[in-house]
């Protein structure tokens, strides 16, 4: 049996995916994670602040 071929009958080289350790060393990954974490903290603190204000009656009409 022969290896994998493309439509022209030529052998297709295997593409290796980067390992998790290689991806973790990339600074862009850490920057994206930091931005996502910052947005998550901001959104959660806004929700908690709103709930505290509602429970203390500061936002009641």
SEZARO-816604 format. One record per residue: residue number from 1; residue in one letter; chain; x, y, z of N, C-alpha, C, O in turn. Coordinates in nm, 2 decimals, decimal comma. Layout:
BEGIN
  num  residuo  cadena     n_X     n_Y     n_Z    ca_X    ca_Y    ca_Z     c_X     c_Y     c_Z     o_X     o_Y     o_Z
  NUM        a       A       X       Y       Z       X       Y       Z       X       Y       Z       X       Y       Z
...
//
This chain:
BEGIN
  num  residuo  cadena     n_X     n_Y     n_Z    ca_X    ca_Y    ca_Z     c_X     c_Y     c_Z     o_X     o_Y     o_Z
    1        x       A    0,09   -0,12    0,00    0,00    0,00    0,00    0,09    0,12    0,00    0,19    0,12    0,07
    2        x       A    0,05    0,23   -0,07    0,13    0,35   -0,08    0,09    0,45    0,02   -0,02    0,43    0,08
    3        x       A    0,17    0,56    0,03    0,13    0,66    0,13    0,02    0,75    0,07   -0,03    0,73   -0,03
    4        x       A   -0,01    0,85    0,15   -0,12    0,94    0,11   -0,07    1,03   -0,01    0,04    1,07   -0,01
    5        x       A   -0,16    1,05   -0,10   -0,13    1,13   -0,22   -0,24    1,24   -0,24   -0,35    1,22   -0,19
    6        x       A   -0,20    1,35   -0,30   -0,30    1,45   -0,33   -0,36    1,41   -0,47   -0,34    1,30   -0,52
    7        x       A   -0,44    1,51   -0,52   -0,51    1,48   -0,65   -0,42    1,45   -0,77   -0,46    1,38   -0,86
    8        x       A   -0,29    1,50   -0,77   -0,20    1,48   -0,88   -0,12    1,36   -0,86   -0,04    1,32   -0,95
    9        x       A   -0,14    1,28   -0,76   -0,06    1,16   -0,74    0,07    1,18   -0,67    0,15    1,09   -0,65
   10        x       A    0,10    1,30   -0,62    0,22    1,33   -0,55    0,20    1,30   -0,40    0,09    1,32   -0,35
   11        x       A    0,31    1,26   -0,34    0,30    1,23   -0,19    0,28    1,36   -0,12    0,33    1,46   -0,14
   12        x       A    0,19    1,35   -0,02    0,16    1,46    0,07    0,24    1,45    0,19    0,24    1,35    0,26
   13        x       A    0,32    1,56    0,22    0,40    1,55    0,34    0,31    1,58    0,47    0,22    1,66    0,46
   14        x       A    0,34    1,51    0,57    0,27    1,53    0,70    0,30    1,66    0,76    0,42    1,70    0,77
   15        x       A    0,20    1,73    0,81    0,21    1,85    0,88    0,20    1,82    1,03    0,10    1,78    1,08
   16        x       A    0,31    1,85    1,10    0,31    1,83    1,25    0,26    1,95    1,32    0,29    2,06    1,29
   17        x       A    0,17    1,92    1,41    0,11    2,03    1,49    0,21    2,06    1,61    0,28    1,97    1,66
   18        x       A    0,22    2,19    1,64    0,31    2,22    1,75    0,26    2,17    1,89    0,14    2,15    1,91
   19        x       A    0,36    2,13    1,97    0,32    2,07    2,10    0,27    2,18    2,19    0,28    2,30    2,17
   20        x       A    0,21    2,14    2,30    0,15    2,23    2,40    0,26    2,32    2,46    0,24    2,44    2,49
   21        x       A    0,37    2,26    2,48    0,48    2,33    2,54    0,53    2,44    2,45    0,57    2,55    2,49
   22        x       A    0,54    2,41    2,32    0,58    2,51    2,22    0,48    2,63    2,22    0,52    2,75    2,20
   23        x       A    0,35    2,59    2,22    0,25    2,70    2,22    0,25    2,78    2,35    0,24    2,90    2,34
   24        x       A    0,28    2,72    2,46    0,28    2,79    2,59    0,40    2,89    2,59    0,39    2,99    2,67
   25        x       A    0,51    2,86    2,52    0,62    2,96    2,52    0,59    3,08    2,43    0,67    3,18    2,44
   26        x       A    0,49    3,08    2,35    0,46    3,19    2,26    0,40    3,30    2,34    0,30    3,28    2,42
   27        x       A    0,46    3,42    2,33    0,41    3,53    2,41    0,27    3,58    2,37    0,20    3,64    2,45
   28        x       A    0,24    3,56    2,24    0,10    3,60    2,20    0,00    3,52    2,27   -0,11    3,58    2,30
   29        x       A    0,02    3,40    2,30   -0,08    3,32    2,38   -0,10    3,38    2,51   -0,22    3,39    2,56
   30        x       A    0,01    3,42    2,58   -0,01    3,47    2,71   -0,07    3,61    2,71   -0,15    3,65    2,80
   31        x       A   -0,05    3,69    2,60   -0,11    3,82    2,59   -0,26    3,80    2,57   -0,34    3,87    2,63
   32        x       A   -0,30    3,71    2,49   -0,45    3,68    2,46   -0,51    3,63    2,59   -0,62    3,68    2,63
   33        x       A   -0,44    3,54    2,67   -0,50    3,50    2,79   -0,51    3,61    2,89   -0,61    3,62    2,97
   34        x       A   -0,42    3,70    2,90   -0,42    3,82    2,99   -0,54    3,91    2,96   -0,61    3,96    3,04
   35        x       A   -0,56    3,93    2,83   -0,67    4,02    2,79   -0,81    3,96    2,82   -0,89    4,02    2,87
   36        x       A   -0,82    3,83    2,80   -0,94    3,76    2,83   -0,97    3,76    2,98   -1,08    3,78    3,03
   37        x       A   -0,86    3,73    3,06   -0,87    3,73    3,20   -0,91    3,87    3,25   -1,00    3,89    3,34
   38        x       A   -0,85    3,98    3,20   -0,89    4,11    3,24   -1,03    4,15    3,21   -1,10    4,21    3,29
   39        x       A   -1,08    4,11    3,09   -1,22    4,13    3,05   -1,31    4,06    3,15   -1,42    4,11    3,19
   40        x       A   -1,28    3,93    3,18   -1,36    3,85    3,27   -1,37    3,92    3,41   -1,47    3,92    3,47
   41        x       A   -1,26    3,96    3,46   -1,25    4,03    3,59   -1,34    4,16    3,59   -1,41    4,18    3,68
   42        x       A   -1,33    4,24    3,48   -1,40    4,36    3,47   -1,55    4,33    3,47   -1,63    4,40    3,54
   43        x       A   -1,59    4,24    3,39   -1,73    4,20    3,38   -1,79    4,15    3,51   -1,90    4,18    3,55
   44        x       A   -1,71    4,06    3,57   -1,76    4,00    3,70   -1,77    4,11    3,81   -1,87    4,11    3,88
   45        x       A   -1,67    4,20    3,81   -1,68    4,30    3,91   -1,80    4,40    3,89   -1,86    4,45    3,98
   46        x       A   -1,83    4,42    3,76   -1,94    4,51    3,73   -2,07    4,44    3,77   -2,16    4,51    3,83
   47        x       A   -2,08    4,31    3,75   -2,21    4,24    3,79   -2,22    4,24    3,94   -2,33    4,26    3,99
   48        x       A   -2,11    4,21    4,01   -2,11    4,21    4,16   -2,15    4,34    4,21   -2,23    4,36    4,31
   49        x       A   -2,09    4,45    4,16   -2,12    4,59    4,20   -2,27    4,62    4,18   -2,33    4,68    4,27
   50        x       A   -2,32    4,58    4,07   -2,46    4,61    4,04   -2,55    4,53    4,14   -2,65    4,59    4,19
   51        x       A   -2,52    4,40    4,17   -2,60    4,33    4,27   -2,59    4,39    4,41   -2,69    4,39    4,48
   52        x       A   -2,47    4,43    4,45   -2,46    4,49    4,58   -2,54    4,62    4,59   -2,60    4,65    4,69
   53        x       A   -2,53    4,70    4,48   -2,61    4,83    4,48   -2,76    4,80    4,48   -2,83    4,87    4,55
   54        x       A   -2,80    4,70    4,41   -2,95    4,66    4,41   -2,99    4,61    4,55   -3,10    4,64    4,60
   55        x       A   -2,90    4,53    4,61   -2,94    4,47    4,74   -2,94    4,58    4,85   -3,01    4,56    4,95
   56        x       A   -2,86    4,68    4,84   -2,86    4,79    4,94   -2,96    4,89    4,91   -2,98    4,99    4,99
   57        x       A   -3,03    4,89    4,80   -3,14    4,98    4,76   -3,09    5,11    4,70   -3,16    5,21    4,69
   58        x       A   -2,96    5,11    4,66   -2,91    5,24    4,60   -2,97    5,27    4,46   -2,98    5,38    4,42
   59        x       A   -3,01    5,16    4,39   -3,06    5,18    4,25   -3,22    5,17    4,25   -3,27    5,17    4,14
   60        x       A   -3,28    5,17    4,36   -3,43    5,17    4,36   -3,49    5,30    4,32   -3,43    5,41    4,36
   61        x       A   -3,60    5,30    4,25   -3,66    5,42    4,20   -3,75    5,48    4,31   -3,81    5,59    4,28
//
